[in-house]
């Protein structure tokens, strides 16, 4: 039996066109899920050979491919981050902060030797006779490489990273302005001084609107229904209280995570048992930040919390 801390066997180099690279496990995607898979494989199954195949030129998944203004997390990083790497920044983090965190994780665990970038998966075929997967990947220069594994671990997420969904609104073809999509955002887009309409009211919209408002002359959010907001500072009071005590960052992370789980459970219970009271509390928090006399219908959802 191998010790749990025995280093994993080095993953083989990708074979050239025509050859097949054999491993025990193939992980698809080098975003947060794929990198987490790599860590757990390395720690728990050190005798297994594995590779992480990533379509992009670098790691990060959505935090690499999403380029729209203000891109940040919509979950706190104590929840969204790794249990094995304590988060020490603000609860809600910008894409650059998350990328830096992932880069540190890769370096600390020597994961680069397991990751193959610029590998776009074309096919994945299962052979029942041999109980093996065979994958074909294409590189940017058109070269094709094949990989074979006993286990296929899909961590590719659920986005079409470079192709957003476009509704077919009547009159779109006649619109003379620019039509943009957050999934296909071009960072060279100049919207300074422009009048902008944004369709949507979810987490992405809540991120984009304030960021674009800094440069646009005017921005309007078009929504089927407003969404609920819980205003607050980007700090975690429990973490701020514990850090000065000199505790191990892993202990702080674990305690804060448990406190967040407890608080979220309480909020869900309140939403179920006293939805009207929760609605009133949430709307009051928003109203306190708005000009006097502002019509709250624009912030009042048509569904219960």
Phi, psi and omega in degrees: 000136181271144176295147183297339182259006175296129182302144177294148176297138179304136176290142181292152174293149179297129181288158179290175181304130178102332179267164180240131176268123181258130174221173177278320184225135172247124176256130180256112178111130178248041170271198182301318181293315180295320178292324176296318177301317180300316181297315183292324176296315182294323183278321189261335179230063187295342180274356181266144175265136180214159175225150173249119180259125184234131182290323184282174182277355180208182182271169171121340180060234182298332180285349173262317188275332179283123185238004186293160184302135174077014186307123182207171179286151173250005172236151178292149185284348172288329175276317188277337183280184181274138175294335183268357177225100185303139175272133184238004181263195178292152183303315177260121188244150175282161183304319181298323179292321179292319178299318179297319178299315179294321178298319177297318181298318179297314182293317182297332184250008178055042183280343182305327182291346180259350187259135175241109181275167178060029178251104180264119185286126178263314183219152173221113186240135179258134178245109182294330183295321182256354183054050182223148171264141172236122182246143174246127180240147178247136177267164182305330181274005179094350178297138178251138178231147180244144181227147181228139183206158176283329188226133179247119184249106184274117179229036187272356180077189185237010178267149159270096195301332183241016182211099180280168177277127180247111173294154179262079179283134177303134177092356181301321182293339182268352182291132185269347180273187179278136174253118186239157178225137183298329179288342184238027188296132176259117184295346178278355181300126179256107180246011180297129179077002182270159173266127188237138170243128179245128181262119180133160181218018181272200184297322179295316179299318180295337176278315188288316187303307180295328179292315180289331181299337180292334183243325183292152178287330179197142178222134181239131176265124176260124187221143173294319176212144170300164176245168179275139175239146175237088184298148178178166178284153180276062177219157173247114186298324180295316179296318180296330179284323186276326186300318180296347181281355178077021179289157174302131179307328179294324178292316178300313180302315184293316180296316180296319179299315179296321179294320178297317178299317179297313181298317180296322178296320179295319180296316179298317179297318179295321180298326180281320187272329183218063185300324181295319180294319179294318178302313180300320181292317180294315181294325178296323178296323178287316183300328180296339181262355184261158177300151180299133179085004180296137181288110185288355178298334181284349179237010182254105181298155177265020177224162180284157180293000000 
